[in-house]
Amino acid sequence: MFDKVVFEEVTLEGEYVRLEPLKDHHKEALCQAINDGELWKLFVTKVPHPNDIDDFIQQANALHQAGDGLTFATIDKTTGTVAGSTRFMKADLNNGRVEIGFTFLGESHQRTALNTEAKLLMLMHSFEVLGVNRVEFLTDYLNTKSRNAILRLGAKQEGILRSHIVMPDGRIRDSVIFSIINNEWPGVKQHLQYKLA
């Protein structure tokens, strides 16, 4: 049903946010976003230290070439600045599914319209362009802020993957898995558009 696809390098653009495929020229601005709130210190998520940004970009490019997904620089259109990053990942287009994750925003861009609109654009691309059956989201069980944000998108919690990931500090985390499936998408889209209006 689905072709073996290397994700096309698309730019997704809305009123508040532009998602550009992550490239080397985003590096300095992405480091500034990460420094805004010292995001690498958050123990409930994985954000690269600015010193490791070259590896982060190289890994993103390698995963894209392998057909895993596509990593974006999240651009605040009002200021033109890089606010953070997000990605399509763990793509299994033969089975019609993809994960949206590895999302982080500098502290000054959190709790703004950027993340909501970025997710709307990515979900539209997933369901309306790629034609997937489901989009998945995973987060740390302890990351209450992220869990609530995913629920506010309209995703449904499916379960808890116990002892799922070893975090950079050695803690073994439980992950919570959420999804939106294609027959829910019209209502979720309407809900997100209403939130942004």
ROLUMPA-793629 format. One record per residue (C-alpha): residue in three letters; x, y negated, z negated. Coordinates in nm, 2 decimals, m for minus. Each point is the difference from the previous one (the first is absolute). Last residue first. Layout:
BEGIN
PT  residu      px      py      pz
PT     Ala       X       Y       Z
...
This chain:
BEGIN
PT  residu      px      py      pz
PT     Ala   m0.81   m3.08   m1.58
PT     Leu    0.28    0.23   m0.12
PT     Lys   m0.21    0.20   m0.23
PT     Tyr   m0.27    0.03    0.26
PT     Gln    0.25    0.13    0.26
PT     Leu    0.11    0.26   m0.25
PT     His   m0.36    0.12   m0.07
PT     Gln   m0.09    0.01    0.37
PT     Lys    0.31    0.20    0.07
PT     Val   m0.07    0.24   m0.29
PT     Gly   m0.35    0.05    0.13
PT     Pro    0.11    0.07    0.36
PT     Trp    0.29    0.22   m0.13
PT     Glu   m0.20    0.25   m0.21
PT     Asn   m0.06    0.24    0.29
PT     Asn    0.38   m0.02    0.08
PT     Ile    0.12    0.10   m0.34
PT     Ile    0.16   m0.22   m0.27
PT     Ser    0.23    0.17   m0.24
PT     Phe    0.15    0.00   m0.35
PT     Ile    0.27    0.20   m0.16
PT     Val    0.13   m0.06   m0.35
PT     Ser    0.36    0.09   m0.06
PT     Asp    0.15    0.15   m0.32
PT     Arg    0.35   m0.12   m0.06
PT     Ile    0.32    0.17   m0.11
PT     Arg    0.21   m0.27   m0.16
PT     Gly    0.37    0.01    0.12
PT     Asp    0.04   m0.38    0.02
PT     Pro   m0.03    0.00    0.38
PT     Met   m0.33    0.19   m0.02
PT     Val   m0.03    0.38    0.05
PT     Ile   m0.33    0.06    0.18
PT     His   m0.29    0.25   m0.04
PT     Ser    0.00    0.12   m0.36
PT     Arg   m0.38    0.02    0.03
PT     Leu   m0.19   m0.10    0.32
PT     Ile   m0.31   m0.16   m0.13
PT     Gly   m0.33    0.01    0.19
PT     Glu   m0.22   m0.14    0.27
PT     Gln   m0.05   m0.36   m0.09
PT     Lys   m0.22   m0.18    0.25
PT     Ala    0.11   m0.30    0.21
PT     Gly   m0.22   m0.31    0.01
PT     Leu    0.28   m0.26    0.00
PT     Arg   m0.08   m0.07   m0.36
PT     Leu    0.09    0.36   m0.08
PT     Ile    0.35   m0.05    0.14
PT     Ala    0.04   m0.32   m0.21
PT     Asn   m0.11    0.18   m0.31
PT     Arg    0.26    0.27    0.05
PT     Ser    0.27   m0.25    0.08
PT     Lys   m0.07   m0.20   m0.32
PT     Thr   m0.02    0.32   m0.21
PT     Asn    0.34    0.12    0.11
PT     Leu    0.04    0.28   m0.26
PT     Tyr   m0.14    0.27    0.23
PT     Asp    0.25   m0.12    0.26
PT     Thr   m0.15   m0.07    0.34
PT     Leu   m0.11    0.18    0.32
PT     Phe   m0.22   m0.13    0.28
PT     Glu   m0.14    0.21    0.28
PT     Val   m0.17   m0.09    0.33
PT     Arg   m0.24    0.26    0.15
PT     Asn   m0.14    0.12    0.33
PT     Val    0.23   m0.20    0.22
PT     Gly   m0.09   m0.17    0.32
PT     Leu    0.33   m0.17    0.06
PT     Val   m0.16   m0.32    0.12
PT     Glu   m0.32   m0.04   m0.19
PT     Phe    0.06    0.21   m0.31
PT     Ser    0.37   m0.06   m0.07
PT     His    0.03   m0.35    0.16
PT     Met   m0.31   m0.12   m0.19
PT     Leu    0.14    0.15   m0.32
PT     Met    0.33   m0.18    0.06
PT     Leu   m0.17   m0.33    0.06
PT     Leu   m0.23    0.03   m0.30
PT     Lys    0.29    0.10   m0.22
PT     Ala    0.19   m0.31    0.11
PT     Glu   m0.31   m0.21   m0.06
PT     Thr   m0.03    0.13   m0.36
PT     Asn    0.37   m0.04   m0.06
PT     Leu    0.03   m0.35    0.12
PT     Ala   m0.32   m0.14   m0.15
PT     Thr    0.18   m0.09   m0.32
PT     Arg    0.04    0.20   m0.33
PT     Gln    0.37    0.04    0.06
PT     His    0.18   m0.25    0.23
PT     Ser    0.19   m0.18   m0.28
PT     Glu    0.12    0.33   m0.14
PT     Gly    0.16    0.11    0.32
PT     Leu   m0.21    0.27    0.18
PT     Phe    0.05    0.38    0.01
PT     Thr   m0.15    0.28    0.20
PT     Phe    0.17    0.34    0.04
PT     Gly   m0.33    0.12    0.11
PT     Ile   m0.26    0.07    0.27
PT     Glu   m0.03    0.37    0.07
PT     Val   m0.10    0.16    0.33
PT     Arg   m0.24    0.26    0.11
PT     Gly   m0.15    0.14    0.32
PT     Asn    0.12    0.36   m0.02
PT     Asn    0.23   m0.03    0.30
PT     Leu    0.06   m0.36   m0.11
PT     Asp    0.18    0.12   m0.31
PT     Ala    0.16   m0.33   m0.11
PT     Lys    0.19    0.01   m0.33
PT     Met    0.03   m0.38    0.01
PT     Phe   m0.17   m0.32    0.13
PT     Arg    0.19   m0.27   m0.18
PT     Thr    0.00   m0.31   m0.22
PT     Ser    0.24   m0.28   m0.07
PT     Gly    0.04   m0.33   m0.19
PT     Ala   m0.09   m0.37    0.02
PT     Val    0.22   m0.09    0.30
PT     Thr   m0.05   m0.37    0.05
PT     Gly   m0.19   m0.18    0.28
PT     Thr   m0.16   m0.23   m0.26
PT     Thr   m0.37    0.03    0.08
PT     Lys    0.05    0.33    0.20
PT     Asp    0.14    0.19   m0.29
PT     Ile    0.20    0.27    0.17
PT     Thr    0.00    0.37   m0.11
PT     Ala    0.30    0.17    0.16
PT     Phe   m0.12    0.33    0.13
PT     Thr    0.10    0.36   m0.01
PT     Leu   m0.13    0.25    0.26
PT     Gly   m0.09    0.37   m0.02
PT     Asp    0.16    0.34   m0.04
PT     Gly    0.06    0.05    0.38
PT     Ala    0.37    0.08   m0.05
PT     Gln    0.10   m0.33    0.16
PT     His   m0.21   m0.19   m0.25
PT     Leu    0.16    0.20   m0.29
PT     Ala    0.34   m0.10    0.12
PT     Asn   m0.10   m0.36    0.03
PT     Ala   m0.14   m0.01   m0.35
PT     Gln    0.32    0.18   m0.13
PT     Gln    0.22   m0.26    0.16
PT     Ile   m0.21   m0.29   m0.14
PT     Phe    0.01    0.14   m0.36
PT     Asp    0.37    0.09    0.04
PT     Asp    0.08   m0.37    0.09
PT     Ile   m0.23   m0.12   m0.28
PT     Asp    0.20    0.18   m0.27
PT     Asn    0.17   m0.31   m0.16
PT     Pro   m0.35   m0.16   m0.01
PT     His   m0.11    0.29   m0.23
PT     Pro   m0.26    0.21    0.18
PT     Val   m0.35    0.02   m0.13
PT     Lys   m0.13    0.33   m0.14
PT     Thr   m0.30   m0.03   m0.23
PT     Val   m0.10    0.05   m0.36
PT     Phe    0.34   m0.10   m0.15
PT     Leu   m0.02   m0.36    0.13
PT     Lys    0.37   m0.12   m0.01
PT     Trp    0.03    0.01    0.38
PT     Leu   m0.26   m0.28    0.01
PT     Glu    0.22   m0.27   m0.15
PT     Gly   m0.31   m0.23    0.00
PT     Asp    0.10   m0.19    0.31
PT     Asn    0.33    0.18    0.06
PT     Ile   m0.18    0.25    0.22
PT     Ala   m0.14   m0.29    0.21
PT     Gln    0.34   m0.15    0.03
PT     Cys    0.15    0.33    0.11
PT     Leu   m0.27    0.02    0.27
PT     Ala    0.10   m0.35    0.12
PT     Glu    0.36    0.11    0.04
PT     Lys   m0.08    0.33    0.18
PT     His   m0.27   m0.11    0.24
PT     His    0.26   m0.04    0.28
PT     Asp    0.09    0.37   m0.04
PT     Lys   m0.35    0.11    0.11
PT     Leu   m0.33    0.10   m0.16
PT     Pro   m0.29    0.02    0.25
PT     Glu   m0.20   m0.32   m0.05
PT     Leu   m0.31   m0.01   m0.21
PT     Arg   m0.16   m0.35    0.02
PT     Val   m0.21   m0.13   m0.29
PT     Tyr   m0.25   m0.27   m0.08
PT     Glu   m0.24   m0.01    0.30
PT     Gly    0.09    0.34    0.14
PT     Glu    0.29    0.15    0.19
PT     Leu    0.12    0.35    0.06
PT     Thr    0.33    0.03    0.20
PT     Val    0.04    0.33    0.17
PT     Glu    0.32    0.22    0.04
PT     Glu   m0.17    0.31    0.13
PT     Phe    0.00    0.28   m0.25
PT     Val    0.19    0.30    0.14
PT     Val   m0.28    0.22    0.10
PT     Lys   m0.06    0.37    0.04
PT     Asp   m0.34   m0.03    0.18
PT     Phe   m0.32    0.04   m0.20
PT     Met   m0.28    0.24    0.09
